């Protein structure tokens, strides 16, 4: 299951087609490099086209240095050959998430490549017919990863029972705020009752967004106490040109860095209590 993680591109994807240079950019903090890259090729007389989530968030950043491209069919394949989308958009409008701005309302895709890494932003918000179709396709594979997470608020016994039919599924939930604890625990209980082993569950834990270190620590320790590996996610502003530049009012950059270092490396540091780790 975890082998998929290493296959993701670590930065922008750049390629050439028929003399035109293309770039697909996921993260806004990669935009400064891509703009300079685009300017260099444009100055030399080449046509340059840029796209991707980061470009959709900040299209004006490029001025005349590059053309803003339209959607590329199956662009996610360029970033990970095992990845696919079966739906786009989301029913939620979380203020920390870029999806509402770049993808809009939820819509189900009628034709999609069957691959093990599902990147849907809210698969459980899709119709039962669509969800069942996705599960039936994934049953033909030897493993699968619901990479963007499944909405704990929408998870039902039916969903969990169907997920239990899959071979080696990696099911990811999110625990973004202390107020969602009961919903997260409910979803976790449903998965476990359906026979999903702890080894198949991961939890994204957002930190640094409208929380405090004590709040974040409570959520991380709760997840870890369940025997599940938490995946800390440091909040990034949607227009951040420098990674890890945002520091919330209740935090310091040092505290955020320490949290990320420890909780991202439990495999090596888990035997040391966080309170005793000098970091």
C-alpha positions as YAML, in Angstrom:
chain: A
units: angstrom
residues:
- id: 1
  name: UNK
  ca: [0.00, 0.00, 0.00]
- id: 2
  name: UNK
  ca: [2.64, 2.52, 1.03]
- id: 3
  name: UNK
  ca: [4.71, 1.90, -2.10]
- id: 4
  name: UNK
  ca: [2.45, 4.37, -3.95]
- id: 5
  name: UNK
  ca: [3.70, 7.31, -1.92]
- id: 6
  name: UNK
  ca: [7.18, 7.24, -3.46]
- id: 7
  name: UNK
  ca: [5.80, 7.43, -7.00]
- id: 8
  name: UNK
  ca: [4.43, 10.94, -6.71]
- id: 9
  name: UNK
  ca: [6.40, 13.66, -8.46]
- id: 10
  name: UNK
  ca: [8.22, 15.87, -5.98]
- id: 11
  name: UNK
  ca: [7.57, 19.08, -7.86]
- id: 12
  name: UNK
  ca: [6.27, 20.52, -11.15]
- id: 13
  name: UNK
  ca: [6.06, 18.32, -14.23]
- id: 14
  name: UNK
  ca: [7.76, 19.81, -17.31]
- id: 15
  name: UNK
  ca: [7.61, 18.39, -20.84]
- id: 16
  name: UNK
  ca: [7.77, 19.34, -24.52]
- id: 17
  name: UNK
  ca: [5.30, 18.63, -27.31]
- id: 18
  name: UNK
  ca: [5.78, 19.73, -30.91]
- id: 19
  name: UNK
  ca: [8.11, 22.54, -29.89]
- id: 20
  name: UNK
  ca: [5.87, 23.86, -27.11]
- id: 21
  name: UNK
  ca: [7.01, 23.72, -23.48]
- id: 22
  name: UNK
  ca: [4.42, 22.66, -20.89]
- id: 23
  name: UNK
  ca: [4.41, 22.69, -17.11]
- id: 24
  name: UNK
  ca: [1.90, 21.30, -14.61]
- id: 25
  name: UNK
  ca: [2.22, 22.84, -11.13]
- id: 26
  name: UNK
  ca: [0.47, 21.49, -8.05]
- id: 27
  name: UNK
  ca: [1.83, 23.71, -5.26]
- id: 28
  name: UNK
  ca: [1.88, 27.51, -5.30]
- id: 29
  name: UNK
  ca: [5.34, 27.66, -3.73]
- id: 30
  name: UNK
  ca: [6.69, 26.15, -6.96]
- id: 31
  name: UNK
  ca: [5.33, 29.06, -9.01]
- id: 32
  name: UNK
  ca: [8.36, 31.38, -8.63]
- id: 33
  name: UNK
  ca: [10.63, 28.75, -10.18]
- id: 34
  name: UNK
  ca: [8.18, 27.98, -12.98]
- id: 35
  name: UNK
  ca: [7.71, 31.67, -13.79]
- id: 36
  name: UNK
  ca: [11.46, 32.15, -14.21]
- id: 37
  name: UNK
  ca: [11.61, 28.95, -16.27]
- id: 38
  name: UNK
  ca: [8.75, 30.21, -18.45]
- id: 39
  name: UNK
  ca: [10.35, 33.62, -18.93]
- id: 40
  name: UNK
  ca: [13.59, 32.01, -20.09]
- id: 41
  name: UNK
  ca: [11.86, 29.90, -22.73]
- id: 42
  name: UNK
  ca: [9.55, 32.72, -23.83]
- id: 43
  name: UNK
  ca: [12.56, 35.04, -24.22]
- id: 44
  name: UNK
  ca: [14.19, 32.43, -26.46]
- id: 45
  name: UNK
  ca: [11.13, 32.43, -28.71]
- id: 46
  name: UNK
  ca: [9.46, 29.26, -27.48]
- id: 47
  name: UNK
  ca: [5.76, 28.91, -26.72]
- id: 48
  name: UNK
  ca: [5.13, 28.12, -23.06]
- id: 49
  name: UNK
  ca: [1.88, 26.80, -21.57]
- id: 50
  name: UNK
  ca: [1.35, 26.33, -17.83]
- id: 51
  name: UNK
  ca: [-1.47, 24.73, -15.86]
- id: 52
  name: UNK
  ca: [-2.33, 22.73, -12.79]
- id: 53
  name: UNK
  ca: [-3.93, 23.54, -9.41]
- id: 54
  name: UNK
  ca: [-1.38, 26.19, -8.44]
- id: 55
  name: UNK
  ca: [-1.82, 28.04, -11.73]
- id: 56
  name: UNK
  ca: [-5.60, 27.94, -11.37]
- id: 57
  name: UNK
  ca: [-5.27, 29.53, -7.94]
- id: 58
  name: UNK
  ca: [-2.92, 32.29, -9.11]
- id: 59
  name: UNK
  ca: [-3.22, 32.75, -12.90]
- id: 60
  name: UNK
  ca: [-2.24, 36.43, -12.79]
- id: 61
  name: UNK
  ca: [1.15, 35.52, -11.35]
- id: 62
  name: UNK
  ca: [2.50, 34.76, -14.84]
- id: 63
  name: UNK
  ca: [1.51, 38.02, -16.59]
- id: 64
  name: UNK
  ca: [2.75, 37.58, -20.17]
- id: 65
  name: UNK
  ca: [5.46, 35.07, -19.37]
- id: 66
  name: UNK
  ca: [3.31, 32.07, -20.31]
- id: 67
  name: UNK
  ca: [-0.06, 31.02, -21.66]
- id: 68
  name: UNK
  ca: [-2.53, 29.62, -19.13]
- id: 69
  name: UNK
  ca: [-3.56, 26.23, -20.44]
- id: 70
  name: UNK
  ca: [-6.90, 24.51, -20.23]
- id: 71
  name: UNK
  ca: [-7.53, 21.17, -18.57]
- id: 72
  name: UNK
  ca: [-5.39, 18.29, -19.77]
- id: 73
  name: UNK
  ca: [-7.14, 14.95, -19.92]
- id: 74
  name: UNK
  ca: [-5.77, 12.65, -17.26]
- id: 75
  name: UNK
  ca: [-3.18, 15.19, -16.08]
- id: 76
  name: UNK
  ca: [-2.82, 13.36, -12.77]
- id: 77
  name: UNK
  ca: [-1.12, 10.52, -14.69]
- id: 78
  name: UNK
  ca: [1.83, 12.84, -15.28]
- id: 79
  name: UNK
  ca: [2.33, 13.14, -11.52]
- id: 80
  name: UNK
  ca: [1.70, 9.49, -10.62]
- id: 81
  name: UNK
  ca: [1.05, 6.69, -13.11]
- id: 82
  name: UNK
  ca: [-1.04, 4.83, -10.52]
- id: 83
  name: UNK
  ca: [-3.39, 7.76, -9.85]
- id: 84
  name: UNK
  ca: [-6.86, 8.52, -11.18]
- id: 85
  name: UNK
  ca: [-9.99, 10.60, -10.57]
- id: 86
  name: UNK
  ca: [-13.51, 9.16, -10.72]
- id: 87
  name: UNK
  ca: [-15.15, 12.44, -9.70]
- id: 88
  name: UNK
  ca: [-14.24, 16.10, -9.45]
- id: 89
  name: UNK
  ca: [-15.16, 18.85, -7.03]
- id: 90
  name: UNK
  ca: [-16.69, 18.62, -3.58]
- id: 91
  name: UNK
  ca: [-19.89, 19.42, -1.69]
- id: 92
  name: UNK
  ca: [-17.88, 21.11, 1.08]
- id: 93
  name: UNK
  ca: [-16.43, 24.62, 1.15]
- id: 94
  name: UNK
  ca: [-13.68, 24.28, 3.75]
- id: 95
  name: UNK
  ca: [-11.80, 27.57, 3.99]
- id: 96
  name: UNK
  ca: [-8.41, 25.85, 4.15]
- id: 97
  name: UNK
  ca: [-9.02, 23.83, 0.96]
- id: 98
  name: UNK
  ca: [-8.39, 24.88, -2.65]
- id: 99
  name: UNK
  ca: [-10.83, 22.42, -4.21]
- id: 100
  name: UNK
  ca: [-13.94, 24.70, -4.16]
- id: 101
  name: UNK
  ca: [-11.97, 27.40, -6.00]
- id: 102
  name: UNK
  ca: [-10.31, 25.26, -8.66]
- id: 103
  name: UNK
  ca: [-12.78, 22.42, -9.22]
- id: 104
  name: UNK
  ca: [-16.17, 23.72, -8.17]
- id: 105
  name: UNK
  ca: [-19.24, 21.57, -7.40]
- id: 106
  name: UNK
  ca: [-19.13, 17.81, -7.22]
- id: 107
  name: UNK
  ca: [-19.54, 15.97, -10.50]
- id: 108
  name: UNK
  ca: [-19.18, 12.29, -11.29]
- id: 109
  name: UNK
  ca: [-17.03, 11.20, -14.24]
- id: 110
  name: UNK
  ca: [-18.58, 8.65, -16.55]
- id: 111
  name: UNK
  ca: [-15.29, 7.43, -17.98]
- id: 112
  name: UNK
  ca: [-12.09, 7.15, -15.98]
- id: 113
  name: UNK
  ca: [-8.92, 5.01, -16.07]
- id: 114
  name: UNK
  ca: [-9.00, 2.21, -13.49]
- id: 115
  name: UNK
  ca: [-5.91, 2.69, -11.33]
- id: 116
  name: UNK
  ca: [-5.26, 1.97, -7.64]
- id: 117
  name: UNK
  ca: [-4.77, 5.52, -6.29]
- id: 118
  name: UNK
  ca: [-8.12, 7.29, -6.06]
- id: 119
  name: UNK
  ca: [-7.68, 11.08, -5.87]
- id: 120
  name: UNK
  ca: [-11.36, 12.06, -5.58]
- id: 121
  name: UNK
  ca: [-11.92, 14.94, -3.19]
- id: 122
  name: UNK
  ca: [-15.15, 13.50, -1.83]
- id: 123
  name: UNK
  ca: [-15.97, 10.07, -3.20]
- id: 124
  name: UNK
  ca: [-18.56, 9.39, -0.49]
- id: 125
  name: UNK
  ca: [-20.61, 12.38, -1.63]
- id: 126
  name: UNK
  ca: [-21.15, 10.67, -4.97]
- id: 127
  name: UNK
  ca: [-24.25, 8.61, -5.74]
- id: 128
  name: UNK
  ca: [-24.48, 5.02, -4.54]
- id: 129
  name: UNK
  ca: [-24.38, 3.89, -8.16]
- id: 130
  name: UNK
  ca: [-21.10, 5.70, -8.77]
- id: 131
  name: UNK
  ca: [-19.56, 4.52, -5.49]
- id: 132
  name: UNK
  ca: [-20.51, 0.91, -6.21]
- id: 133
  name: UNK
  ca: [-19.05, 1.19, -9.69]
- id: 134
  name: UNK
  ca: [-15.74, 2.44, -8.29]
- id: 135
  name: UNK
  ca: [-15.59, -0.37, -5.71]
- id: 136
  name: UNK
  ca: [-16.41, -3.00, -8.33]
- id: 137
  name: UNK
  ca: [-13.55, -1.75, -10.51]
- id: 138
  name: UNK
  ca: [-11.10, -1.58, -7.61]
- id: 139
  name: UNK
  ca: [-11.91, -5.18, -6.64]
- id: 140
  name: UNK
  ca: [-9.99, -6.25, -9.75]
- id: 141
  name: UNK
  ca: [-6.77, -4.70, -8.38]
- id: 142
  name: UNK
  ca: [-4.33, -6.10, -5.82]
- id: 143
  name: UNK
  ca: [-4.32, -2.89, -3.73]
- id: 144
  name: UNK
  ca: [-5.86, 0.58, -3.64]
- id: 145
  name: UNK
  ca: [-5.35, 3.89, -1.86]
- id: 146
  name: UNK
  ca: [-8.07, 6.49, -1.24]
- id: 147
  name: UNK
  ca: [-5.36, 9.11, -1.32]
- id: 148
  name: UNK
  ca: [-7.33, 12.32, -0.73]
- id: 149
  name: UNK
  ca: [-9.30, 10.84, 2.14]
- id: 150
  name: UNK
  ca: [-12.87, 9.72, 2.73]
- id: 151
  name: UNK
  ca: [-15.31, 12.14, 4.40]
- id: 152
  name: UNK
  ca: [-15.90, 10.80, 7.93]
- id: 153
  name: UNK
  ca: [-19.15, 12.76, 8.13]
- id: 154
  name: UNK
  ca: [-20.61, 10.77, 5.23]
- id: 155
  name: UNK
  ca: [-19.22, 7.31, 5.94]
- id: 156
  name: UNK
  ca: [-21.91, 4.67, 6.51]
- id: 157
  name: UNK
  ca: [-21.97, 0.97, 7.33]
- id: 158
  name: UNK
  ca: [-22.78, 0.29, 3.68]
- id: 159
  name: UNK
  ca: [-19.65, 2.16, 2.55]
- id: 160
  name: UNK
  ca: [-17.50, 0.32, 5.07]
- id: 161
  name: UNK
  ca: [-18.88, -3.10, 4.14]
- id: 162
  name: UNK
  ca: [-18.12, -2.46, 0.50]
- id: 163
  name: UNK
  ca: [-14.64, -1.14, 1.30]
- id: 164
  name: UNK
  ca: [-13.98, -4.36, 3.20]
- id: 165
  name: UNK
  ca: [-14.37, -6.27, -0.08]
- id: 166
  name: UNK
  ca: [-11.21, -4.66, -1.47]
- id: 167
  name: UNK
  ca: [-7.74, -6.20, -1.44]
- id: 168
  name: UNK
  ca: [-5.29, -4.27, 0.73]
- id: 169
  name: UNK
  ca: [-7.17, -0.95, 0.80]
- id: 170
  name: UNK
  ca: [-5.52, 2.10, 2.31]
- id: 171
  name: UNK
  ca: [-8.36, 4.14, 3.77]
- id: 172
  name: UNK
  ca: [-7.57, 7.70, 4.80]
- id: 173
  name: UNK
  ca: [-9.73, 9.83, 7.08]
- id: 174
  name: UNK
  ca: [-9.21, 13.41, 8.26]
- id: 175
  name: UNK
  ca: [-9.30, 14.86, 11.77]
- id: 176
  name: UNK
  ca: [-9.05, 18.56, 10.92]
- id: 177
  name: UNK
  ca: [-10.50, 20.16, 14.04]
- id: 178
  name: UNK
  ca: [-11.28, 19.23, 17.63]
- id: 179
  name: UNK
  ca: [-14.99, 19.85, 16.93]
- id: 180
  name: UNK
  ca: [-15.05, 16.89, 14.53]
- id: 181
  name: UNK
  ca: [-13.84, 14.36, 17.12]
- id: 182
  name: UNK
  ca: [-17.19, 12.58, 17.48]
- id: 183
  name: UNK
  ca: [-17.62, 12.30, 13.71]
- id: 184
  name: UNK
  ca: [-14.10, 11.00, 13.28]
- id: 185
  name: UNK
  ca: [-14.51, 8.42, 16.05]
- id: 186
  name: UNK
  ca: [-17.86, 7.30, 14.64]
- id: 187
  name: UNK
  ca: [-16.31, 6.70, 11.20]
- id: 188
  name: UNK
  ca: [-13.36, 4.89, 12.72]
- id: 189
  name: UNK
  ca: [-15.71, 2.60, 14.66]
- id: 190
  name: UNK
  ca: [-17.73, 1.81, 11.53]
- id: 191
  name: UNK
  ca: [-14.59, 0.84, 9.62]
- id: 192
  name: UNK
  ca: [-13.33, -1.40, 12.41]
- id: 193
  name: UNK
  ca: [-16.73, -3.08, 12.85]
- id: 194
  name: UNK
  ca: [-16.72, -3.82, 9.11]
- id: 195
  name: UNK
  ca: [-13.45, -5.69, 9.57]
- id: 196
  name: UNK
  ca: [-11.07, -3.06, 8.20]
- id: 197
  name: UNK
  ca: [-7.76, -3.64, 10.07]
- id: 198
  name: UNK
  ca: [-5.94, -0.76, 11.72]
- id: 199
  name: UNK
  ca: [-3.05, -1.30, 9.33]
- id: 200
  name: UNK
  ca: [-5.34, -0.21, 6.48]
- id: 201
  name: UNK
  ca: [-6.34, 3.09, 8.09]
- id: 202
  name: UNK
  ca: [-4.45, 6.39, 8.04]
- id: 203
  name: UNK
  ca: [-5.54, 9.77, 9.39]
- id: 204
  name: UNK
  ca: [-4.66, 13.22, 8.10]
- id: 205
  name: UNK
  ca: [-4.35, 15.64, 11.04]
- id: 206
  name: UNK
  ca: [-4.38, 19.30, 10.03]
- id: 207
  name: UNK
  ca: [-2.28, 21.46, 12.35]
- id: 208
  name: UNK
  ca: [-1.66, 25.20, 12.51]
- id: 209
  name: UNK
  ca: [-5.10, 26.23, 11.25]
- id: 210
  name: UNK
  ca: [-7.39, 27.81, 13.84]
- id: 211
  name: UNK
  ca: [-6.07, 25.49, 16.54]
- id: 212
  name: UNK
  ca: [-3.50, 25.52, 19.33]
- id: 213
  name: UNK
  ca: [-0.53, 23.26, 20.06]
- id: 214
  name: UNK
  ca: [-2.54, 21.60, 22.85]
- id: 215
  name: UNK
  ca: [-5.44, 20.98, 20.46]
- id: 216
  name: UNK
  ca: [-3.16, 19.52, 17.80]
- id: 217
  name: UNK
  ca: [-1.32, 17.37, 20.33]
- id: 218
  name: UNK
  ca: [-4.61, 15.98, 21.65]
- id: 219
  name: UNK
  ca: [-5.73, 14.95, 18.16]
- id: 220
  name: UNK
  ca: [-2.39, 13.45, 17.20]
- id: 221
  name: UNK
  ca: [-2.15, 11.48, 20.43]
- id: 222
  name: UNK
  ca: [-5.74, 10.30, 20.15]
- id: 223
  name: UNK
  ca: [-5.10, 8.89, 16.68]
- id: 224
  name: UNK
  ca: [-1.81, 7.35, 17.73]
- id: 225
  name: UNK
  ca: [-3.48, 5.84, 20.79]
- id: 226
  name: UNK
  ca: [-5.90, 4.01, 18.49]
- id: 227
  name: UNK
  ca: [-2.94, 2.24, 16.97]
- id: 228
  name: UNK
  ca: [-3.17, 4.24, 13.75]
- id: 229
  name: UNK
  ca: [-0.38, 6.22, 12.15]
- id: 230
  name: UNK
  ca: [-1.36, 9.94, 12.09]
- id: 231
  name: UNK
  ca: [-0.23, 11.98, 9.11]
- id: 232
  name: UNK
  ca: [0.31, 15.58, 10.29]
- id: 233
  name: UNK
  ca: [-0.48, 18.20, 7.66]
- id: 234
  name: UNK
  ca: [0.87, 21.68, 8.27]
- id: 235
  name: UNK
  ca: [-1.57, 24.33, 7.06]
- id: 236
  name: UNK
  ca: [-0.45, 26.27, 4.00]
- id: 237
  name: UNK
  ca: [-2.16, 29.42, 2.76]
- id: 238
  name: UNK
  ca: [-3.75, 28.98, -0.65]
- id: 239
  name: UNK
  ca: [-1.52, 31.67, -2.19]
- id: 240
  name: UNK
  ca: [1.69, 30.77, -0.36]
- id: 241
  name: UNK
  ca: [4.78, 31.42, -2.49]
- id: 242
  name: UNK
  ca: [7.00, 29.97, 0.22]
- id: 243
  name: UNK
  ca: [6.26, 26.65, 1.85]
- id: 244
  name: UNK
  ca: [5.65, 26.68, 5.63]
- id: 245
  name: UNK
  ca: [5.52, 30.47, 5.67]
- id: 246
  name: UNK
  ca: [2.23, 30.70, 7.58]
- id: 247
  name: UNK
  ca: [2.32, 30.67, 11.37]
- id: 248
  name: UNK
  ca: [-0.99, 30.91, 13.22]
- id: 249
  name: UNK
  ca: [-1.55, 33.22, 16.17]
- id: 250
  name: UNK
  ca: [-1.28, 30.41, 18.73]
- id: 251
  name: UNK
  ca: [1.90, 28.94, 17.26]
- id: 252
  name: UNK
  ca: [5.55, 29.68, 16.63]
- id: 253
  name: UNK
  ca: [7.41, 28.41, 13.60]
- id: 254
  name: UNK
  ca: [9.61, 26.39, 15.93]
- id: 255
  name: UNK
  ca: [6.62, 24.64, 17.48]
- id: 256
  name: UNK
  ca: [5.15, 23.79, 14.09]
- id: 257
  name: UNK
  ca: [8.49, 22.48, 12.87]
- id: 258
  name: UNK
  ca: [8.91, 20.36, 16.01]
- id: 259
  name: UNK
  ca: [5.41, 18.88, 15.67]
- id: 260
  name: UNK
  ca: [5.99, 17.98, 12.04]
- id: 261
  name: UNK
  ca: [9.40, 16.43, 12.66]
- id: 262
  name: UNK
  ca: [8.19, 14.22, 15.48]
- id: 263
  name: UNK
  ca: [4.77, 13.15, 14.25]
- id: 264
  name: UNK
  ca: [6.01, 12.53, 10.69]
- id: 265
  name: UNK
  ca: [8.67, 10.15, 12.01]
- id: 266
  name: UNK
  ca: [6.87, 7.97, 14.53]
- id: 267
  name: UNK
  ca: [8.47, 4.90, 13.02]
- id: 268
  name: UNK
  ca: [11.77, 6.07, 14.44]
- id: 269
  name: UNK
  ca: [10.71, 8.32, 17.31]
- id: 270
  name: UNK
  ca: [7.58, 6.61, 18.61]
- id: 271
  name: UNK
  ca: [9.36, 5.03, 21.55]
- id: 272
  name: UNK
  ca: [10.12, 8.51, 22.92]
- id: 273
  name: UNK
  ca: [7.17, 10.46, 24.38]
- id: 274
  name: UNK
  ca: [6.64, 13.74, 22.57]
- id: 275
  name: UNK
  ca: [6.95, 15.63, 25.86]
- id: 276
  name: UNK
  ca: [10.45, 14.19, 26.34]
- id: 277
  name: UNK
  ca: [11.69, 14.61, 22.77]
- id: 278
  name: UNK
  ca: [14.20, 17.43, 22.54]
- id: 279
  name: UNK
  ca: [13.71, 17.72, 18.77]
...
